[in-house]
Amino acid sequence: LSRNIASATGREDYVQVRLEGRADGGLDAVPVFGKSNLIFTLIRADGMLKVPLDAGGLAAGAQVEVVLF
């Protein structure tokens, strides 16, 4: 995960992400945020990740599972 994702504890969130290659051959999940244009964020995203119910967010550098579109 390339940056922190905030989430309220007790709420399960889904965040659209795009995947970017790293120099070491791995992939970074980069959150795709938008204001009110949900279609735009979906077009730019490669998939989504789930912020678990009681996580209170995810920290940059965390290993996450991305569900591809």
N, CA, C and O atoms as a Tripos MOL2 file, in Angstrom:
@<TRIPOS>MOLECULE
protein
  276   275    69     0     0
PROTEIN
NO_CHARGES

@<TRIPOS>ATOM
      1 N           0.8540   -1.1760    0.0000 N.3       1 LEU1
      2 CA          0.0000    0.0000    0.0000 C.3       1 LEU1
      3 C           0.8950    1.2320    0.0000 C.2       1 LEU1
      4 O           1.8140    1.3370    0.8120 O.2       1 LEU1
      5 N           0.6290    2.1560   -0.9030 N.am      2 SER2
      6 CA          1.5290    3.2990   -1.0770 C.3       2 SER2
      7 C           1.2910    4.4450   -0.0960 C.2       2 SER2
      8 O           2.1880    5.2600    0.1210 O.2       2 SER2
      9 N           0.1100    4.5220    0.4950 N.am      3 ARG3
     10 CA         -0.1770    5.6100    1.4490 C.3       3 ARG3
     11 C          -1.2140    5.1570    2.4650 C.2       3 ARG3
     12 O          -1.9070    4.1610    2.2570 O.2       3 ARG3
     13 N          -1.3150    5.8900    3.5550 N.am      4 ASN4
     14 CA         -2.2890    5.5650    4.5990 C.3       4 ASN4
     15 C          -3.7110    5.7160    4.0760 C.2       4 ASN4
     16 O          -4.0000    6.5850    3.2540 O.2       4 ASN4
     17 N          -4.5930    4.8490    4.5700 N.am      5 ILE5
     18 CA         -6.0210    4.9610    4.2800 C.3       5 ILE5
     19 C          -6.7390    5.0230    5.6230 C.2       5 ILE5
     20 O          -6.6410    4.1010    6.4330 O.2       5 ILE5
     21 N          -7.4520    6.1020    5.8460 N.am      6 ALA6
     22 CA         -8.2040    6.2630    7.0900 C.3       6 ALA6
     23 C          -9.5740    5.6060    6.9590 C.2       6 ALA6
     24 O         -10.1640    5.5720    5.8800 O.2       6 ALA6
     25 N         -10.0620    5.0880    8.0730 N.am      7 SER7
     26 CA        -11.3890    4.4770    8.1020 C.3       7 SER7
     27 C         -11.8960    4.5280    9.5360 C.2       7 SER7
     28 O         -11.1170    4.4280   10.4840 O.2       7 SER7
     29 N         -13.1860    4.6820    9.6860 N.am      8 ALA8
     30 CA        -13.7830    4.6930   11.0240 C.3       8 ALA8
     31 C         -13.8410    3.2650   11.5610 C.2       8 ALA8
     32 O         -14.2650    2.3510   10.8540 O.2       8 ALA8
     33 N         -13.4190    3.0740   12.7990 N.am      9 THR9
     34 CA        -13.5000    1.7660   13.4310 C.3       9 THR9
     35 C         -14.9590    1.3310   13.4910 C.2       9 THR9
     36 O         -15.8360    2.1220   13.8350 O.2       9 THR9
     37 N         -15.2130    0.0720   13.1540 N.am     10 GLY10
     38 CA        -16.5740   -0.4410   13.1530 C.3      10 GLY10
     39 C         -17.2630   -0.3140   11.8080 C.2      10 GLY10
     40 O         -18.4370   -0.6590   11.6670 O.2      10 GLY10
     41 N         -16.5260    0.1850   10.8110 N.am     11 ARG11
     42 CA        -17.1000    0.3220    9.4680 C.3      11 ARG11
     43 C         -16.1790   -0.3650    8.4680 C.2      11 ARG11
     44 O         -14.9650   -0.1610    8.4970 O.2      11 ARG11
     45 N         -16.7460   -1.1730    7.5920 N.am     12 GLU12
     46 CA        -15.9790   -1.8400    6.5440 C.3      12 GLU12
     47 C         -16.0000   -0.9520    5.3060 C.2      12 GLU12
     48 O         -17.0690   -0.5900    4.8150 O.2      12 GLU12
     49 N         -14.8280   -0.6040    4.8040 N.am     13 ASP13
     50 CA        -14.7280    0.2620    3.6310 C.3      13 ASP13
     51 C         -14.0740   -0.4790    2.4800 C.2      13 ASP13
     52 O         -13.2680   -1.3870    2.6830 O.2      13 ASP13
     53 N         -14.4310   -0.0820    1.2760 N.am     14 TYR14
     54 CA        -13.8100   -0.5910    0.0540 C.3      14 TYR14
     55 C         -13.2180    0.5980   -0.6810 C.2      14 TYR14
     56 O         -13.8900    1.6090   -0.8870 O.2      14 TYR14
     57 N         -11.9510    0.4740   -1.0760 N.am     15 VAL15
     58 CA        -11.2360    1.5790   -1.7020 C.3      15 VAL15
     59 C         -10.7180    1.1270   -3.0610 C.2      15 VAL15
     60 O         -10.0690    0.0870   -3.1720 O.2      15 VAL15
     61 N         -11.0090    1.9150   -4.0960 N.am     16 GLN16
     62 CA        -10.4820    1.6150   -5.4200 C.3      16 GLN16
     63 C          -8.9910    1.9320   -5.4390 C.2      16 GLN16
     64 O          -8.5500    2.9240   -4.8600 O.2      16 GLN16
     65 N          -8.2180    1.0760   -6.1110 N.am     17 VAL17
     66 CA         -6.7710    1.2710   -6.2060 C.3      17 VAL17
     67 C          -6.3010    0.9800   -7.6270 C.2      17 VAL17
     68 O          -6.9310    0.2270   -8.3700 O.2      17 VAL17
     69 N          -5.1790    1.5960   -7.9820 N.am     18 ARG18
     70 CA         -4.4950    1.2160   -9.2130 C.3      18 ARG18
     71 C          -3.1760    0.5860   -8.7920 C.2      18 ARG18
     72 O          -2.6410    0.9030   -7.7300 O.2      18 ARG18
     73 N          -2.6610   -0.2940   -9.6130 N.am     19 LEU19
     74 CA         -1.4240   -0.9920   -9.2890 C.3      19 LEU19
     75 C          -0.2700   -0.3740  -10.0610 C.2      19 LEU19
     76 O          -0.3690   -0.1360  -11.2650 O.2      19 LEU19
     77 N           0.8260   -0.1170   -9.3550 N.am     20 GLU20
     78 CA          2.0260    0.4460   -9.9730 C.3      20 GLU20
     79 C           3.2090   -0.4490   -9.6490 C.2      20 GLU20
     80 O           3.3620   -0.9150   -8.5190 O.2      20 GLU20
     81 N           4.0470   -0.6840  -10.6550 N.am     21 GLY21
     82 CA          5.2320   -1.5070  -10.4610 C.3      21 GLY21
     83 C           6.2910   -0.7940   -9.6400 C.2      21 GLY21
     84 O           6.4620    0.4210   -9.7370 O.2      21 GLY21
     85 N           7.0020   -1.5720   -8.8260 N.am     22 ARG22
     86 CA          8.1210   -1.0480   -8.0380 C.3      22 ARG22
     87 C           9.4310   -1.5100   -8.6560 C.2      22 ARG22
     88 O           9.4460   -2.4370   -9.4660 O.2      22 ARG22
     89 N          10.5230   -0.8710   -8.2790 N.am     23 ALA23
     90 CA         11.8480   -1.2160   -8.7950 C.3      23 ALA23
     91 C          12.2390   -2.6510   -8.4420 C.2      23 ALA23
     92 O          12.9930   -3.2860   -9.1790 O.2      23 ALA23
     93 N          11.7290   -3.1670   -7.3140 N.am     24 ASP24
     94 CA         12.0810   -4.5280   -6.8950 C.3      24 ASP24
     95 C          11.2030   -5.5940   -7.5500 C.2      24 ASP24
     96 O          11.3150   -6.7750   -7.2220 O.2      24 ASP24
     97 N          10.3260   -5.1820   -8.4760 N.am     25 GLY25
     98 CA          9.4690   -6.1330   -9.1720 C.3      25 GLY25
     99 C           8.1150   -6.3420   -8.5220 C.2      25 GLY25
    100 O           7.2490   -6.9990   -9.0980 O.2      25 GLY25
    101 N           7.9200   -5.7940   -7.3340 N.am     26 GLY26
    102 CA          6.6320   -5.9080   -6.6450 C.3      26 GLY26
    103 C           5.6390   -4.8870   -7.1680 C.2      26 GLY26
    104 O           5.9330   -4.1270   -8.0910 O.2      26 GLY26
    105 N           4.4790   -4.8820   -6.5740 N.am     27 LEU27
    106 CA          3.4290   -3.9360   -6.9540 C.3      27 LEU27
    107 C           2.9980   -3.1210   -5.7480 C.2      27 LEU27
    108 O           2.9390   -3.6330   -4.6300 O.2      27 LEU27
    109 N           2.7000   -1.8590   -5.9770 N.am     28 ASP28
    110 CA          2.1120   -0.9880   -4.9580 C.3      28 ASP28
    111 C           0.6540   -0.7530   -5.3020 C.2      28 ASP28
    112 O           0.3170   -0.5230   -6.4630 O.2      28 ASP28
    113 N          -0.2090   -0.8090   -4.3020 N.am     29 ALA29
    114 CA         -1.6140   -0.4360   -4.4600 C.3      29 ALA29
    115 C          -1.7230    1.0460   -4.1240 C.2      29 ALA29
    116 O          -1.4650    1.4540   -2.9910 O.2      29 ALA29
    117 N          -2.1040    1.8440   -5.1090 N.am     30 VAL30
    118 CA         -2.2060    3.2910   -4.9400 C.3      30 VAL30
    119 C          -3.6880    3.6630   -4.9050 C.2      30 VAL30
    120 O          -4.3890    3.4790   -5.9000 O.2      30 VAL30
    121 N          -4.1780    4.1830   -3.7750 N.am     31 PRO31
    122 CA         -5.5960    4.5420   -3.6860 C.3      31 PRO31
    123 C          -5.9910    5.5640   -4.7530 C.2      31 PRO31
    124 O          -5.2390    6.4920   -5.0480 O.2      31 PRO31
    125 N          -7.1710    5.3780   -5.3190 N.am     32 VAL32
    126 CA         -7.7200    6.3050   -6.3090 C.3      32 VAL32
    127 C          -8.9140    6.9860   -5.6540 C.2      32 VAL32
    128 O          -9.9880    6.3990   -5.5220 O.2      32 VAL32
    129 N          -8.7080    8.2250   -5.2490 N.am     33 PHE33
    130 CA         -9.7710    8.9780   -4.5950 C.3      33 PHE33
    131 C         -10.3440    9.9910   -5.5670 C.2      33 PHE33
    132 O          -9.6540   10.4440   -6.4800 O.2      33 PHE33
    133 N         -11.5870   10.3410   -5.3750 N.am     34 GLY34
    134 CA        -12.2310   11.3510   -6.1920 C.3      34 GLY34
    135 C         -13.2690   12.0720   -5.3650 C.2      34 GLY34
    136 O         -13.6330   11.6210   -4.2800 O.2      34 GLY34
    137 N         -13.7350   13.1710   -5.8680 N.am     35 LYS35
    138 CA        -14.7440   13.9440   -5.1390 C.3      35 LYS35
    139 C         -16.1120   13.2900   -5.2900 C.2      35 LYS35
    140 O         -16.4990   12.4670   -4.4610 O.2      35 LYS35
    141 N         -16.8340   13.6410   -6.3230 N.am     36 SER36
    142 CA        -18.1820   13.0980   -6.4540 C.3      36 SER36
    143 C         -18.3470   12.2580   -7.7150 C.2      36 SER36
    144 O         -19.4490   11.7900   -8.0030 O.2      36 SER36
    145 N         -17.2800   12.0630   -8.4620 N.am     37 ASN37
    146 CA        -17.3730   11.3650   -9.7370 C.3      37 ASN37
    147 C         -16.9130    9.9200   -9.5820 C.2      37 ASN37
    148 O         -15.7710    9.5950   -9.9090 O.2      37 ASN37
    149 N         -17.7840    9.0560   -9.0900 N.am     38 LEU38
    150 CA        -17.4360    7.6630   -8.8460 C.3      38 LEU38
    151 C         -17.0140    6.9470  -10.1230 C.2      38 LEU38
    152 O         -16.1160    6.1060  -10.0760 O.2      38 LEU38
    153 N         -17.6270    7.2490  -11.2500 N.am     39 ILE39
    154 CA        -17.2750    6.6050  -12.5120 C.3      39 ILE39
    155 C         -15.8090    6.8720  -12.8490 C.2      39 ILE39
    156 O         -15.1100    5.9700  -13.3100 O.2      39 ILE39
    157 N         -15.3380    8.0920  -12.6270 N.am     40 PHE40
    158 CA        -13.9490    8.4340  -12.9150 C.3      40 PHE40
    159 C         -12.9930    7.5840  -12.0830 C.2      40 PHE40
    160 O         -11.9890    7.0980  -12.6050 O.2      40 PHE40
    161 N         -13.2890    7.3980  -10.7990 N.am     41 THR41
    162 CA        -12.3960    6.5940   -9.9610 C.3      41 THR41
    163 C         -12.4110    5.1330  -10.3980 C.2      41 THR41
    164 O         -11.3750    4.4690  -10.3500 O.2      41 THR41
    165 N         -13.5480    4.6270  -10.8190 N.am     42 LEU42
    166 CA        -13.6230    3.2430  -11.2940 C.3      42 LEU42
    167 C         -12.8410    3.0490  -12.5900 C.2      42 LEU42
    168 O         -12.2060    2.0130  -12.7830 O.2      42 LEU42
    169 N         -12.8850    4.0300  -13.4660 N.am     43 ILE43
    170 CA        -12.1590    3.9380  -14.7350 C.3      43 ILE43
    171 C         -10.6520    3.9190  -14.4950 C.2      43 ILE43
    172 O          -9.9280    3.1930  -15.1760 O.2      43 ILE43
    173 N         -10.1800    4.6950  -13.5510 N.am     44 ARG44
    174 CA         -8.7400    4.7900  -13.2750 C.3      44 ARG44
    175 C          -8.2190    3.6330  -12.4290 C.2      44 ARG44
    176 O          -7.0070    3.4270  -12.3560 O.2      44 ARG44
    177 N          -9.1030    2.8790  -11.7900 N.am     45 ALA45
    178 CA         -8.6880    1.8280  -10.8610 C.3      45 ALA45
    179 C          -8.4950    0.4840  -11.5640 C.2      45 ALA45
    180 O          -9.1370    0.1930  -12.5740 O.2      45 ALA45
    181 N          -7.5930   -0.3260  -11.0020 N.am     46 ASP46
    182 CA         -7.3880   -1.6990  -11.4670 C.3      46 ASP46
    183 C          -8.1790   -2.6890  -10.6200 C.2      46 ASP46
    184 O          -8.4300   -3.8180  -11.0420 O.2      46 ASP46
    185 N          -8.5680   -2.2610   -9.4290 N.am     47 GLY47
    186 CA         -9.2820   -3.1460   -8.5180 C.3      47 GLY47
    187 C          -9.6450   -2.4130   -7.2500 C.2      47 GLY47
    188 O          -9.6210   -1.1830   -7.1980 O.2      47 GLY47
    189 N          -9.9850   -3.1870   -6.2170 N.am     48 MET48
    190 CA        -10.3400   -2.5740   -4.9400 C.3      48 MET48
    191 C          -9.7870   -3.4090   -3.8020 C.2      48 MET48
    192 O          -9.5130   -4.6000   -3.9480 O.2      48 MET48
    193 N          -9.6310   -2.7510   -2.6700 N.am     49 LEU49
    194 CA         -9.2170   -3.4560   -1.4670 C.3      49 LEU49
    195 C         -10.2270   -3.1750   -0.3670 C.2      49 LEU49
    196 O         -10.9430   -2.1740   -0.3980 O.2      49 LEU49
    197 N         -10.2700   -4.0760    0.6010 N.am     50 LYS50
    198 CA        -11.2060   -3.9410    1.7150 C.3      50 LYS50
    199 C         -10.4440   -3.5060    2.9550 C.2      50 LYS50
    200 O          -9.4160   -4.0850    3.3060 O.2      50 LYS50
    201 N         -10.9640   -2.4770    3.6140 N.am     51 VAL51
    202 CA        -10.4570   -2.0760    4.9250 C.3      51 VAL51
    203 C         -11.3310   -2.8170    5.9340 C.2      51 VAL51
    204 O         -12.5280   -2.5430    6.0250 O.2      51 VAL51
    205 N         -10.7540   -3.7510    6.6940 N.am     52 PRO52
    206 CA        -11.5580   -4.5740    7.6030 C.3      52 PRO52
    207 C         -12.3560   -3.7610    8.6250 C.2      52 PRO52
    208 O         -12.0190   -2.6230    8.9510 O.2      52 PRO52
    209 N         -13.4020   -4.3770    9.1040 N.am     53 LEU53
    210 CA        -14.3770   -3.7650   10.0020 C.3      53 LEU53
    211 C         -13.7500   -3.0510   11.1950 C.2      53 LEU53
    212 O         -14.1230   -1.9140   11.4850 O.2      53 LEU53
    213 N         -12.8330   -3.6680   11.8780 N.am     54 ASP54
    214 CA        -12.2680   -3.0840   13.0970 C.3      54 ASP54
    215 C         -10.8380   -2.5870   12.9330 C.2      54 ASP54
    216 O         -10.1240   -2.4200   13.9220 O.2      54 ASP54
    217 N         -10.4100   -2.3480   11.6910 N.am     55 ALA55
    218 CA         -9.0170   -1.9490   11.4580 C.3      55 ALA55
    219 C          -8.7600   -0.4880   11.7900 C.2      55 ALA55
    220 O          -7.6590   -0.1490   12.2230 O.2      55 ALA55
    221 N          -9.7290    0.3790   11.6030 N.am     56 GLY56
    222 CA         -9.4930    1.8040   11.8270 C.3      56 GLY56
    223 C          -8.5860    2.4130   10.7790 C.2      56 GLY56
    224 O          -8.0240    3.4870   10.9950 O.2      56 GLY56
    225 N          -8.4330    1.7420    9.6420 N.am     57 GLY57
    226 CA         -7.6000    2.2350    8.5500 C.3      57 GLY57
    227 C          -6.4580    1.2870    8.2640 C.2      57 GLY57
    228 O          -6.2840    0.2790    8.9480 O.2      57 GLY57
    229 N          -5.6780    1.6190    7.2440 N.am     58 LEU58
    230 CA         -4.5140    0.8260    6.8580 C.3      58 LEU58
    231 C          -3.3140    1.7560    6.7330 C.2      58 LEU58
    232 O          -3.4470    2.8930    6.2790 O.2      58 LEU58
    233 N          -2.1530    1.2740    7.1330 N.am     59 ALA59
    234 CA         -0.9350    2.0820    7.0920 C.3      59 ALA59
    235 C          -0.1850    1.8700    5.7810 C.2      59 ALA59
    236 O          -0.2090    0.7840    5.2030 O.2      59 ALA59
    237 N           0.4760    2.9230    5.3280 N.am     60 ALA60
    238 CA          1.3330    2.8210    4.1500 C.3      60 ALA60
    239 C           2.3580    1.7160    4.3820 C.2      60 ALA60
    240 O           2.9110    1.5910    5.4750 O.2      60 ALA60
    241 N           2.6050    0.9250    3.3570 N.am     61 GLY61
    242 CA          3.5540   -0.1750    3.4640 C.3      61 GLY61
    243 C           2.9120   -1.4990    3.8340 C.2      61 GLY61
    244 O           3.5550   -2.5450    3.7580 O.2      61 GLY61
    245 N           1.6370   -1.4620    4.2380 N.am     62 ALA62
    246 CA          0.9440   -2.7000    4.6040 C.3      62 ALA62
    247 C           0.7530   -3.5700    3.3670 C.2      62 ALA62
    248 O           0.5260   -3.0630    2.2690 O.2      62 ALA62
    249 N           0.8470   -4.8700    3.5530 N.am     63 GLN63
    250 CA          0.5550   -5.8010    2.4660 C.3      63 GLN63
    251 C          -0.9570   -5.9830    2.4300 C.2      63 GLN63
    252 O          -1.5740   -6.3170    3.4420 O.2      63 GLN63
    253 N          -1.5500   -5.7630    1.2630 N.am     64 VAL64
    254 CA         -3.0030   -5.8370    1.1300 C.3      64 VAL64
    255 C          -3.3750   -6.7570   -0.0250 C.2      64 VAL64
    256 O          -2.5720   -7.0000   -0.9260 O.2      64 VAL64
    257 N          -4.5940   -7.2600    0.0150 N.am     65 GLU65
    258 CA         -5.1250   -8.0770   -1.0670 C.3      65 GLU65
    259 C          -6.0320   -7.2030   -1.9230 C.2      65 GLU65
    260 O          -6.9460   -6.5540   -1.4150 O.2      65 GLU65
    261 N          -5.7710   -7.1940   -3.2250 N.am     66 VAL66
    262 CA         -6.5560   -6.3910   -4.1580 C.3      66 VAL66
    263 C          -7.4070   -7.3230   -5.0120 C.2      66 VAL66
    264 O          -6.8970   -8.2760   -5.6020 O.2      66 VAL66
    265 N          -8.6960   -7.0450   -5.0730 N.am     67 VAL67
    266 CA         -9.6020   -7.7750   -5.9590 C.3      67 VAL67
    267 C          -9.6100   -7.0190   -7.2820 C.2      67 VAL67
    268 O         -10.0360   -5.8660   -7.3430 O.2      67 VAL67
    269 N          -9.1380   -7.6710   -8.3370 N.am     68 LEU68
    270 CA         -9.0400   -7.0140   -9.6410 C.3      68 LEU68
    271 C         -10.3950   -6.9360  -10.3190 C.2      68 LEU68
    272 O         -11.2440   -7.8090  -10.1390 O.2      68 LEU68
    273 N         -10.5910   -5.8760  -11.1060 N.am     69 PHE69
    274 CA        -11.8270   -5.7170  -11.8850 C.3      69 PHE69
    275 C         -11.7230   -6.5140  -13.1570 C.2      69 PHE69
    276 O         -12.6550   -6.5190  -13.9600 O.2      69 PHE69
@<TRIPOS>BOND
     1     1     2 1
     2     2     3 1
     3     3     4 2
     4     3     5 am
     5     5     6 1
     6     6     7 1
     7     7     8 2
     8     7     9 am
     9     9    10 1
    10    10    11 1
    11    11    12 2
    12    11    13 am
    13    13    14 1
    14    14    15 1
    15    15    16 2
    16    15    17 am
    17    17    18 1
    18    18    19 1
    19    19    20 2
    20    19    21 am
    21    21    22 1
    22    22    23 1
    23    23    24 2
    24    23    25 am
    25    25    26 1
    26    26    27 1
    27    27    28 2
    28    27    29 am
    29    29    30 1
    30    30    31 1
    31    31    32 2
    32    31    33 am
    33    33    34 1
    34    34    35 1
    35    35    36 2
    36    35    37 am
    37    37    38 1
    38    38    39 1
    39    39    40 2
    40    39    41 am
    41    41    42 1
    42    42    43 1
    43    43    44 2
    44    43    45 am
    45    45    46 1
    46    46    47 1
    47    47    48 2
    48    47    49 am
    49    49    50 1
    50    50    51 1
    51    51    52 2
    52    51    53 am
    53    53    54 1
    54    54    55 1
    55    55    56 2
    56    55    57 am
    57    57    58 1
    58    58    59 1
    59    59    60 2
    60    59    61 am
    61    61    62 1
    62    62    63 1
    63    63    64 2
    64    63    65 am
    65    65    66 1
    66    66    67 1
    67    67    68 2
    68    67    69 am
    69    69    70 1
    70    70    71 1
    71    71    72 2
    72    71    73 am
    73    73    74 1
    74    74    75 1
    75    75    76 2
    76    75    77 am
    77    77    78 1
    78    78    79 1
    79    79    80 2
    80    79    81 am
    81    81    82 1
    82    82    83 1
    83    83    84 2
    84    83    85 am
    85    85    86 1
    86    86    87 1
    87    87    88 2
    88    87    89 am
    89    89    90 1
    90    90    91 1
    91    91    92 2
    92    91    93 am
    93    93    94 1
    94    94    95 1
    95    95    96 2
    96    95    97 am
    97    97    98 1
    98    98    99 1
    99    99   100 2
   100    99   101 am
   101   101   102 1
   102   102   103 1
   103   103   104 2
   104   103   105 am
   105   105   106 1
   106   106   107 1
   107   107   108 2
   108   107   109 am
   109   109   110 1
   110   110   111 1
   111   111   112 2
   112   111   113 am
   113   113   114 1
   114   114   115 1
   115   115   116 2
   116   115   117 am
   117   117   118 1
   118   118   119 1
   119   119   120 2
   120   119   121 am
   121   121   122 1
   122   122   123 1
   123   123   124 2
   124   123   125 am
   125   125   126 1
   126   126   127 1
   127   127   128 2
   128   127   129 am
   129   129   130 1
   130   130   131 1
   131   131   132 2
   132   131   133 am
   133   133   134 1
   134   134   135 1
   135   135   136 2
   136   135   137 am
   137   137   138 1
   138   138   139 1
   139   139   140 2
   140   139   141 am
   141   141   142 1
   142   142   143 1
   143   143   144 2
   144   143   145 am
   145   145   146 1
   146   146   147 1
   147   147   148 2
   148   147   149 am
   149   149   150 1
   150   150   151 1
   151   151   152 2
   152   151   153 am
   153   153   154 1
   154   154   155 1
   155   155   156 2
   156   155   157 am
   157   157   158 1
   158   158   159 1
   159   159   160 2
   160   159   161 am
   161   161   162 1
   162   162   163 1
   163   163   164 2
   164   163   165 am
   165   165   166 1
   166   166   167 1
   167   167   168 2
   168   167   169 am
   169   169   170 1
   170   170   171 1
   171   171   172 2
   172   171   173 am
   173   173   174 1
   174   174   175 1
   175   175   176 2
   176   175   177 am
   177   177   178 1
   178   178   179 1
   179   179   180 2
   180   179   181 am
   181   181   182 1
   182   182   183 1
   183   183   184 2
   184   183   185 am
   185   185   186 1
   186   186   187 1
   187   187   188 2
   188   187   189 am
   189   189   190 1
   190   190   191 1
   191   191   192 2
   192   191   193 am
   193   193   194 1
   194   194   195 1
   195   195   196 2
   196   195   197 am
   197   197   198 1
   198   198   199 1
   199   199   200 2
   200   199   201 am
   201   201   202 1
   202   202   203 1
   203   203   204 2
   204   203   205 am
   205   205   206 1
   206   206   207 1
   207   207   208 2
   208   207   209 am
   209   209   210 1
   210   210   211 1
   211   211   212 2
   212   211   213 am
   213   213   214 1
   214   214   215 1
   215   215   216 2
   216   215   217 am
   217   217   218 1
   218   218   219 1
   219   219   220 2
   220   219   221 am
   221   221   222 1
   222   222   223 1
   223   223   224 2
   224   223   225 am
   225   225   226 1
   226   226   227 1
   227   227   228 2
   228   227   229 am
   229   229   230 1
   230   230   231 1
   231   231   232 2
   232   231   233 am
   233   233   234 1
   234   234   235 1
   235   235   236 2
   236   235   237 am
   237   237   238 1
   238   238   239 1
   239   239   240 2
   240   239   241 am
   241   241   242 1
   242   242   243 1
   243   243   244 2
   244   243   245 am
   245   245   246 1
   246   246   247 1
   247   247   248 2
   248   247   249 am
   249   249   250 1
   250   250   251 1
   251   251   252 2
   252   251   253 am
   253   253   254 1
   254   254   255 1
   255   255   256 2
   256   255   257 am
   257   257   258 1
   258   258   259 1
   259   259   260 2
   260   259   261 am
   261   261   262 1
   262   262   263 1
   263   263   264 2
   264   263   265 am
   265   265   266 1
   266   266   267 1
   267   267   268 2
   268   267   269 am
   269   269   270 1
   270   270   271 1
   271   271   272 2
   272   271   273 am
   273   273   274 1
   274   274   275 1
   275   275   276 2
@<TRIPOS>SUBSTRUCTURE
     1 LEU1         2 RESIDUE 1 A LEU
     2 SER2         6 RESIDUE 1 A SER
     3 ARG3        10 RESIDUE 1 A ARG
     4 ASN4        14 RESIDUE 1 A ASN
     5 ILE5        18 RESIDUE 1 A ILE
     6 ALA6        22 RESIDUE 1 A ALA
     7 SER7        26 RESIDUE 1 A SER
     8 ALA8        30 RESIDUE 1 A ALA
     9 THR9        34 RESIDUE 1 A THR
    10 GLY10       38 RESIDUE 1 A GLY
    11 ARG11       42 RESIDUE 1 A ARG
    12 GLU12       46 RESIDUE 1 A GLU
    13 ASP13       50 RESIDUE 1 A ASP
    14 TYR14       54 RESIDUE 1 A TYR
    15 VAL15       58 RESIDUE 1 A VAL
    16 GLN16       62 RESIDUE 1 A GLN
    17 VAL17       66 RESIDUE 1 A VAL
    18 ARG18       70 RESIDUE 1 A ARG
    19 LEU19       74 RESIDUE 1 A LEU
    20 GLU20       78 RESIDUE 1 A GLU
    21 GLY21       82 RESIDUE 1 A GLY
    22 ARG22       86 RESIDUE 1 A ARG
    23 ALA23       90 RESIDUE 1 A ALA
    24 ASP24       94 RESIDUE 1 A ASP
    25 GLY25       98 RESIDUE 1 A GLY
    26 GLY26      102 RESIDUE 1 A GLY
    27 LEU27      106 RESIDUE 1 A LEU
    28 ASP28      110 RESIDUE 1 A ASP
    29 ALA29      114 RESIDUE 1 A ALA
    30 VAL30      118 RESIDUE 1 A VAL
    31 PRO31      122 RESIDUE 1 A PRO
    32 VAL32      126 RESIDUE 1 A VAL
    33 PHE33      130 RESIDUE 1 A PHE
    34 GLY34      134 RESIDUE 1 A GLY
    35 LYS35      138 RESIDUE 1 A LYS
    36 SER36      142 RESIDUE 1 A SER
    37 ASN37      146 RESIDUE 1 A ASN
    38 LEU38      150 RESIDUE 1 A LEU
    39 ILE39      154 RESIDUE 1 A ILE
    40 PHE40      158 RESIDUE 1 A PHE
    41 THR41      162 RESIDUE 1 A THR
    42 LEU42      166 RESIDUE 1 A LEU
    43 ILE43      170 RESIDUE 1 A ILE
    44 ARG44      174 RESIDUE 1 A ARG
    45 ALA45      178 RESIDUE 1 A ALA
    46 ASP46      182 RESIDUE 1 A ASP
    47 GLY47      186 RESIDUE 1 A GLY
    48 MET48      190 RESIDUE 1 A MET
    49 LEU49      194 RESIDUE 1 A LEU
    50 LYS50      198 RESIDUE 1 A LYS
    51 VAL51      202 RESIDUE 1 A VAL
    52 PRO52      206 RESIDUE 1 A PRO
    53 LEU53      210 RESIDUE 1 A LEU
    54 ASP54      214 RESIDUE 1 A ASP
    55 ALA55      218 RESIDUE 1 A ALA
    56 GLY56      222 RESIDUE 1 A GLY
    57 GLY57      226 RESIDUE 1 A GLY
    58 LEU58      230 RESIDUE 1 A LEU
    59 ALA59      234 RESIDUE 1 A ALA
    60 ALA60      238 RESIDUE 1 A ALA
    61 GLY61      242 RESIDUE 1 A GLY
    62 ALA62      246 RESIDUE 1 A ALA
    63 GLN63      250 RESIDUE 1 A GLN
    64 VAL64      254 RESIDUE 1 A VAL
    65 GLU65      258 RESIDUE 1 A GLU
    66 VAL66      262 RESIDUE 1 A VAL
    67 VAL67      266 RESIDUE 1 A VAL
    68 LEU68      270 RESIDUE 1 A LEU
    69 PHE69      274 RESIDUE 1 A PHE
